[in-house]
Every structure is written in C-alpha cells, then in structure tokens.
Amino acid sequence: MARVDEMQALAASADEVWRLIGGYNALSEWHPAVERSVLEDGGRIRRLSLRGGGGLLERLHAFSERERSYAYTIEEGQLPVASYRSTLSVRDRGPARGCEVYWSGEFTPSGATEADAIRVIRSIYRAGLDTLAQRFGAGTNN
C-alpha cells in the first residue's frame, strides 16, 4: 500500500473551515478540479464530475461532525489507484492560531508506478489545500 499525507495550516477557525468543507457534498464548492457533486444512496455515495471531463464515484464510510472528519473510498474512477481509502479532517490549533486541514489516503497503485500514483494523489490534495489557503489565508507552522 502507498500512502499520501498532506496538511495545510489556515488562518481561520476550524469551525469556519469545516462549514465550507465538512459537508460530504461540498467538494465542488472548494476544490478546483471538481465541477459538480451529486449525492446518491441516502447521501452515502457522491458522484463527482471533474473539470475537463471524467468523474469519480465515492462512498462515505465514516463521518464525525464533532471531530470534523470524514472517511471515504473511491468505488469507480480514472485515477491510477485501487483499494483507495481517504480521510479529510480539520483540527483546531487554539485561540487565534487558526486550524490545520489534514488529507490522507492509502491505496494500491493501479496502471501506474507507485511514484506516479503518489504524485497524482498528492497533486489532487495540494490543489484543494492550496485553494483553501488562498481563501482563508495560510497559517503559520508553529
């Protein structure tokens, strides 16, 4: 299994950031690669339409409003991965210190080398996290 872990410190409260990204159907509101998100199966499945074509079908496995976290798997899509499981979470850094957004995933490369699959997943995570930093301001790493 390969793994990608990315973090972005933000100069906004965890509650403010979670209000934007915490909804399982909210990815199209903040990730630049996602054009549209549609929920199915009572909200457990999201069908993502990607800018430039293509799509993903993802299944929600765990959701915690209290912990500001959700975990999901990719069921169908064109990414070079199999057995993909990911978690997105927001953690408070304390008063006037902002928050940190963590996005991590484990997967088996499929149709690509491990290095290439890692590069693809990391670029997806970074595109979203960098967009959040532009919107909320990047926090400090201390």
C-alpha positions in Angstrom: 0.0 0.0 0.0 1.1 3.5 -0.8 0.2 6.5 1.4 -0.1 10.2 1.0 -0.4 12.7 3.9 -0.9 16.4 3.3 -1.5 19.2 5.8 -2.3 22.9 5.4 -2.3 25.4 8.3 -5.0 28.0 7.8 -5.6 31.4 9.4 -9.2 30.7 10.1 -11.1 28.9 12.8 -11.7 25.2 12.5 -15.4 25.8 12.6 -15.3 28.3 9.8 -13.3 26.0 7.6 -15.4 22.9 8.5 -18.6 24.9 7.5 -17.1 25.0 4.0 -15.5 21.6 3.5 -17.3 19.5 6.1 -20.4 18.6 4.0 -19.8 15.4 2.1 -21.3 17.0 -0.9 -19.3 20.2 -0.6 -16.2 19.3 -2.7 -17.4 21.2 -5.7 -17.6 24.4 -3.6 -13.9 24.5 -2.8 -11.8 22.0 -4.9 -10.8 23.5 -8.2 -10.9 20.1 -10.0 -14.5 19.2 -9.1 -17.2 20.8 -11.2 -20.2 19.1 -9.7 -21.0 16.7 -6.8 -24.3 14.8 -6.6 -25.3 12.7 -3.6 -26.9 9.3 -4.1 -28.0 6.3 -1.9 -29.2 8.5 1.0 -26.0 10.6 1.0 -23.6 7.8 1.3 -22.4 8.0 -2.3 -21.1 11.1 -4.1 -20.7 11.2 -7.8 -18.1 13.8 -8.8 -17.9 15.4 -12.2 -14.4 16.7 -12.9 -13.4 19.8 -14.8 -12.1 18.7 -18.2 -14.2 15.5 -18.2 -14.2 12.3 -16.2 -15.6 11.5 -12.8 -15.4 9.6 -9.6 -17.8 7.6 -7.6 -17.0 7.7 -3.9 -18.6 6.1 -0.8 -18.7 7.7 2.6 -17.6 5.3 5.4 -17.4 7.5 8.5 -18.5 11.0 9.4 -18.0 12.9 12.6 -19.2 16.5 13.0 -17.7 16.6 16.5 -14.3 15.6 15.2 -14.7 17.5 12.0 -13.7 14.5 9.9 -14.9 12.1 7.3 -13.5 9.0 5.6 -14.4 7.7 2.1 -13.3 5.2 -0.6 -13.2 5.5 -4.4 -15.5 3.0 -5.9 -15.1 4.0 -9.6 -12.9 6.4 -11.5 -10.0 7.1 -13.7 -7.3 7.6 -11.1 -4.4 5.2 -11.1 -5.4 3.6 -7.7 -7.2 0.7 -6.3 -8.4 0.0 -2.7 -8.3 3.7 -2.1 -9.4 5.0 1.3 -9.0 8.6 2.4 -9.7 10.8 5.4 -10.3 14.6 5.4 -10.2 16.4 8.8 -9.9 19.8 10.3 -8.2 20.3 13.7 -8.3 23.4 15.9 -5.0 25.0 16.8 -6.3 27.0 19.7 -7.5 30.6 20.2 -6.2 33.0 17.5 -4.0 30.3 16.0 -6.3 29.1 13.2 -6.6 25.4 12.2 -5.0 22.6 10.2 -6.6 20.6 7.4 -5.3 17.1 7.0 -6.0 15.0 3.9 -4.6 11.5 3.8 -5.0 8.4 1.7 -3.9 4.8 1.4 -4.1 2.9 -1.9 -2.6 0.4 -4.2 -1.2 1.8 -7.4 -3.1 0.6 -10.5 -1.9 1.1 -14.0 0.9 3.4 -12.9 4.1 3.1 -10.9 3.8 3.8 -7.1 5.7 7.1 -7.6 3.4 8.2 -10.3 0.2 7.2 -8.4 1.5 9.1 -5.3 2.3 12.1 -7.4 -1.3 12.1 -8.8 -2.9 11.8 -5.4 -0.6 14.4 -3.8 -1.4 16.9 -6.6 -5.1 16.4 -6.0 -4.8 17.0 -2.3 -2.4 20.0 -2.8 -4.8 21.7 -5.3 -7.6 21.6 -2.8 -5.5 22.6 0.2 -3.8 25.4 -1.7 -7.2 26.7 -2.7 -8.2 26.7 0.9 -5.0 28.7 1.8 -5.9 31.3 -0.8 -9.4 31.6 0.5 -8.7 31.6 4.3 -5.0 32.7 4.4 -2.2 30.3 5.2 -1.5 29.8 8.8 1.9 29.5 10.4 3.5 26.2 11.1 4.4 26.9 14.7 
